[in-house]
Amino acid sequence: MKASNFDKKFEASEDITDLLDLTKARRPGLEVKRVNVDFPEWMVKSLDKEAHRLGITRQSLIKIWVADKLNHQSL
């Protein structure tokens, strides 16, 4: 398909997902990078208790709290 035809479909709000190869799609700035952090045992227990209360994983809780802190720092 020519780029001009693809552009026309896109601009007409047609579904173009079947025309895309999403196997190599990337989200710039949102790539995952693994980090290791050591916490004292009491902190892990507190994190687990709060995560359980919220019905989420410890990792999710840490991500939410760090993101929240970083968002407030940039204001």
PANULO-796069 format. One record per residue (C-alpha): x, y, z; residue in one letter. Coordinates in nm, 2 decimals, always signed. Example, Ala and Ser with C-alpha at 12.3 -4.5 7.8 and 13.67 -1.06 7.14 Angstrom:
2
{east=+1.23&north=-0.45&up=+0.78&res=A}
{east=+1.37&north=-0.11&up=+0.71&res=S}
END
This chain:
75
{east=+0.00&north=+0.00&up=+0.00&res=M}
{east=+0.13&north=+0.35&up=-0.08&res=K}
{east=+0.19&north=+0.59&up=+0.20&res=A}
{east=-0.06&north=+0.83&up=+0.06&res=S}
{east=-0.34&north=+0.57&up=+0.07&res=N}
{east=-0.24&north=+0.47&up=+0.42&res=F}
{east=-0.25&north=+0.84&up=+0.53&res=D}
{east=-0.60&north=+0.88&up=+0.37&res=K}
{east=-0.73&north=+0.58&up=+0.57&res=K}
{east=-0.58&north=+0.72&up=+0.89&res=F}
{east=-0.71&north=+1.07&up=+0.84&res=E}
{east=-1.05&north=+0.92&up=+0.76&res=A}
{east=-1.04&north=+0.75&up=+1.10&res=S}
{east=-1.05&north=+0.41&up=+0.95&res=E}
{east=-0.91&north=+0.11&up=+1.14&res=D}
{east=-0.56&north=+0.07&up=+1.02&res=I}
{east=-0.43&north=-0.17&up=+1.28&res=T}
{east=-0.44&north=-0.47&up=+1.05&res=D}
{east=-0.20&north=-0.28&up=+0.82&res=L}
{east=+0.06&north=-0.23&up=+1.09&res=L}
{east=+0.34&north=-0.46&up=+1.21&res=D}
{east=+0.31&north=-0.41&up=+1.59&res=L}
{east=+0.56&north=-0.68&up=+1.68&res=T}
{east=+0.84&north=-0.42&up=+1.68&res=K}
{east=+0.64&north=-0.12&up=+1.82&res=A}
{east=+0.80&north=+0.08&up=+2.09&res=R}
{east=+0.68&north=+0.34&up=+2.34&res=R}
{east=+0.96&north=+0.59&up=+2.36&res=P}
{east=+1.04&north=+0.69&up=+2.72&res=G}
{east=+0.84&north=+0.40&up=+2.86&res=L}
{east=+1.08&north=+0.11&up=+2.80&res=E}
{east=+1.12&north=-0.10&up=+3.11&res=V}
{east=+1.46&north=-0.10&up=+3.29&res=K}
{east=+1.51&north=-0.34&up=+3.58&res=R}
{east=+1.65&north=-0.20&up=+3.90&res=V}
{east=+1.72&north=-0.38&up=+4.23&res=N}
{east=+1.66&north=-0.21&up=+4.56&res=V}
{east=+1.73&north=-0.35&up=+4.90&res=D}
{east=+1.48&north=-0.27&up=+5.18&res=F}
{east=+1.50&north=-0.36&up=+5.55&res=P}
{east=+1.26&north=-0.64&up=+5.65&res=E}
{east=+1.03&north=-0.41&up=+5.84&res=W}
{east=+0.98&north=-0.20&up=+5.53&res=M}
{east=+0.90&north=-0.50&up=+5.31&res=V}
{east=+0.64&north=-0.62&up=+5.57&res=K}
{east=+0.49&north=-0.27&up=+5.57&res=S}
{east=+0.49&north=-0.26&up=+5.19&res=L}
{east=+0.33&north=-0.60&up=+5.17&res=D}
{east=+0.06&north=-0.51&up=+5.42&res=K}
{east=-0.03&north=-0.19&up=+5.23&res=E}
{east=-0.02&north=-0.37&up=+4.89&res=A}
{east=-0.25&north=-0.64&up=+5.03&res=H}
{east=-0.49&north=-0.38&up=+5.17&res=R}
{east=-0.51&north=-0.21&up=+4.82&res=L}
{east=-0.53&north=-0.55&up=+4.64&res=G}
{east=-0.22&north=-0.49&up=+4.43&res=I}
{east=+0.14&north=-0.63&up=+4.42&res=T}
{east=+0.43&north=-0.49&up=+4.61&res=R}
{east=+0.59&north=-0.39&up=+4.29&res=Q}
{east=+0.28&north=-0.20&up=+4.17&res=S}
{east=+0.27&north=-0.02&up=+4.50&res=L}
{east=+0.63&north=+0.09&up=+4.48&res=I}
{east=+0.58&north=+0.20&up=+4.12&res=K}
{east=+0.27&north=+0.41&up=+4.22&res=I}
{east=+0.45&north=+0.57&up=+4.51&res=W}
{east=+0.77&north=+0.65&up=+4.32&res=V}
{east=+0.57&north=+0.79&up=+4.03&res=A}
{east=+0.36&north=+1.00&up=+4.26&res=D}
{east=+0.67&north=+1.14&up=+4.43&res=K}
{east=+0.84&north=+1.22&up=+4.10&res=L}
{east=+0.53&north=+1.39&up=+3.97&res=N}
{east=+0.51&north=+1.61&up=+4.27&res=H}
{east=+0.88&north=+1.70&up=+4.25&res=Q}
{east=+0.84&north=+1.82&up=+3.90&res=S}
{east=+0.57&north=+2.08&up=+3.99&res=L}
END
